[in-house]
Amino acid sequence: MSAVPPASFEADLQELERIVQAMESGDAPLEESLANYERGMALLKTCQERLAAAEQKVRMLENGSLRDFADGTD
């Protein structure tokens, strides 16, 4: 049994955007809307987890010394 590799963050985000657009249109039957909502919530959780992991990795790479580049100091 081969495992399906997870989609990329960008692919998940695009799918989530399509789901939101479809739900906002209000044209889908109730069952489809519920399935879309469930899938959207799963995608949202996955995207949030990936963002948190990326942030943690950046913090580790920067050794916890992230700084605000907007202030113009080096």
Backbone as CSV, one residue per row, in Angstrom:
resi,resn,N_x,N_y,N_z,CA_x,CA_y,CA_z,C_x,C_y,C_z
1,MET,0.843,-1.179,0.000,0.000,0.000,0.000,0.884,1.236,0.000
2,SER,0.782,2.087,-1.028,1.618,3.276,-1.108,0.903,4.471,-0.497
3,ALA,1.670,5.239,0.244,1.109,6.428,0.886,1.079,7.575,-0.116
4,VAL,0.023,8.341,-0.083,-0.097,9.504,-0.945,0.639,10.658,-0.274
5,PRO,1.599,11.264,-0.971,2.320,12.363,-0.338,1.388,13.547,-0.088
6,PRO,1.621,14.267,0.998,0.748,15.396,1.283,0.922,16.490,0.238
7,ALA,-0.155,17.199,-0.010,-0.091,18.312,-0.944,0.762,19.420,-0.341
8,SER,1.211,20.303,-1.179,2.002,21.420,-0.686,1.096,22.422,0.028
9,PHE,1.710,23.295,0.794,0.963,24.350,1.473,0.179,25.169,0.452
10,GLU,0.824,25.501,-0.649,0.184,26.321,-1.670,-1.021,25.614,-2.289
11,ALA,-0.887,24.313,-2.542,-1.997,23.549,-3.101,-3.160,23.484,-2.113
12,ASP,-2.842,23.262,-0.836,-3.889,23.229,0.188,-4.591,24.579,0.289
13,LEU,-3.815,25.654,0.231,-4.390,26.994,0.323,-5.291,27.289,-0.870
14,GLN,-4.872,26.889,-2.063,-5.700,27.084,-3.250,-7.008,26.307,-3.143
15,GLU,-6.930,25.069,-2.662,-8.146,24.274,-2.491,-9.066,24.924,-1.467
16,LEU,-8.486,25.413,-0.382,-9.279,26.085,0.644,-9.963,27.320,0.068
17,GLU,-9.261,28.083,-0.746,-9.853,29.267,-1.377,-11.006,28.886,-2.296
18,ARG,-10.850,27.788,-3.047,-11.940,27.321,-3.920,-13.161,26.915,-3.097
19,ILE,-12.918,26.250,-1.986,-14.018,25.822,-1.120,-14.756,27.034,-0.567
20,VAL,-14.015,28.033,-0.117,-14.641,29.244,0.426,-15.483,29.923,-0.641
21,GLN,-14.952,30.042,-1.848,-15.704,30.662,-2.937,-16.981,29.883,-3.232
22,ALA,-16.882,28.561,-3.262,-18.058,27.729,-3.537,-19.100,27.891,-2.442
23,MET,-18.654,27.943,-1.197,-19.600,28.085,-0.085,-20.230,29.471,-0.071
24,GLU,-19.449,30.489,-0.417,-19.989,31.841,-0.456,-21.043,32.012,-1.543
25,SER,-20.943,31.233,-2.610,-21.927,31.331,-3.688,-23.297,30.845,-3.227
26,GLY,-23.305,29.904,-2.280,-24.558,29.402,-1.733,-25.356,28.522,-2.675
27,ASP,-24.731,28.053,-3.748,-25.446,27.254,-4.746,-25.435,25.755,-4.456
28,ALA,-24.592,25.301,-3.563,-24.443,23.868,-3.308,-25.547,23.363,-2.387
29,PRO,-25.942,22.117,-2.580,-26.910,21.516,-1.661,-26.300,21.377,-0.264
30,LEU,-27.139,21.184,0.720,-26.717,21.123,2.113,-25.621,20.082,2.337
31,GLU,-25.802,18.873,1.818,-24.830,17.812,2.041,-23.461,18.192,1.484
32,GLU,-23.446,18.791,0.307,-22.186,19.212,-0.300,-21.559,20.352,0.503
33,SER,-22.388,21.267,0.983,-21.881,22.366,1.807,-21.251,21.843,3.087
34,LEU,-21.879,20.858,3.705,-21.318,20.268,4.926,-19.998,19.569,4.639
35,ALA,-19.934,18.843,3.538,-18.690,18.166,3.159,-17.600,19.192,2.863
36,ASN,-17.964,20.274,2.181,-17.003,21.340,1.899,-16.520,21.990,3.185
37,TYR,-17.426,22.209,4.121,-17.049,22.816,5.397,-16.066,21.913,6.138
38,GLU,-16.374,20.620,6.167,-15.500,19.664,6.850,-14.115,19.639,6.198
39,ARG,-14.071,19.591,4.872,-12.792,19.579,4.155,-12.049,20.899,4.389
40,GLY,-12.781,22.008,4.358,-12.168,23.311,4.583,-11.542,23.423,5.960
41,MET,-12.230,22.906,6.974,-11.684,22.955,8.332,-10.418,22.105,8.440
42,ALA,-10.403,20.956,7.773,-9.215,20.100,7.782,-8.051,20.808,7.084
43,LEU,-8.341,21.465,5.958,-7.298,22.197,5.244,-6.785,23.372,6.073
44,LEU,-7.693,24.067,6.734,-7.303,25.194,7.577,-6.350,24.731,8.680
45,LYS,-6.687,23.624,9.314,-5.837,23.091,10.377,-4.468,22.718,9.832
46,THR,-4.438,22.065,8.688,-3.178,21.667,8.071,-2.330,22.889,7.721
47,CYS,-2.958,23.903,7.143,-2.225,25.119,6.780,-1.669,25.811,8.023
48,GLN,-2.468,25.904,9.071,-2.006,26.531,10.309,-0.833,25.760,10.905
49,GLU,-0.908,24.432,10.882,0.183,23.614,11.406,1.456,23.803,10.594
50,ARG,1.316,23.878,9.276,2.491,24.066,8.422,3.112,25.446,8.650
51,LEU,2.280,26.456,8.808,2.803,27.790,9.084,3.526,27.833,10.423
52,ALA,2.943,27.198,11.421,3.580,27.161,12.744,4.913,26.426,12.675
53,ALA,4.967,25.334,11.925,6.215,24.575,11.780,7.265,25.402,11.047
54,ALA,6.836,26.131,10.023,7.784,26.978,9.288,8.307,28.090,10.184
55,GLU,7.428,28.686,10.970,7.856,29.735,11.894,8.857,29.177,12.902
56,GLN,8.581,28.002,13.431,9.499,27.376,14.387,10.851,27.099,13.747
57,LYS,10.833,26.642,12.506,12.093,26.353,11.809,12.885,27.639,11.608
58,VAL,12.220,28.718,11.227,12.906,29.998,11.059,13.514,30.444,12.381
59,ARG,12.746,30.308,13.455,13.272,30.680,14.779,14.525,29.856,15.125
60,MET,14.478,28.572,14.816,15.632,27.717,15.100,16.822,28.136,14.241
61,LEU,16.575,28.414,12.957,17.660,28.807,12.057,18.269,30.143,12.461
62,GLU,17.443,31.011,12.967,17.929,32.322,13.399,18.383,32.295,14.854
63,ASN,18.368,31.117,15.453,18.787,30.931,16.830,17.998,31.821,17.792
64,GLY,16.730,31.975,17.486,15.857,32.744,18.369,16.102,34.235,18.342
65,SER,16.863,34.717,17.383,17.186,36.143,17.359,16.504,36.853,16.198
66,LEU,15.231,36.585,15.994,14.482,37.291,14.960,14.402,38.757,15.331
67,ARG,14.477,39.595,14.333,14.382,41.024,14.612,13.445,41.668,13.620
68,ASP,12.962,42.819,13.960,12.054,43.563,13.111,12.860,44.357,12.115
69,PHE,12.789,43.993,10.841,13.555,44.689,9.810,12.936,46.027,9.456
70,ALA,11.718,46.289,9.867,11.044,47.536,9.538,11.661,48.713,10.272
71,ASP,12.346,48.476,11.388,12.890,49.601,12.156,14.169,50.165,11.555
72,GLY,14.770,49.478,10.570,15.933,49.995,9.868,17.249,49.823,10.584
73,THR,17.267,49.136,11.720,18.523,48.933,12.437,19.131,47.605,12.039
74,ASP,20.423,47.511,12.094,21.122,46.244,11.787,21.834,45.722,12.981
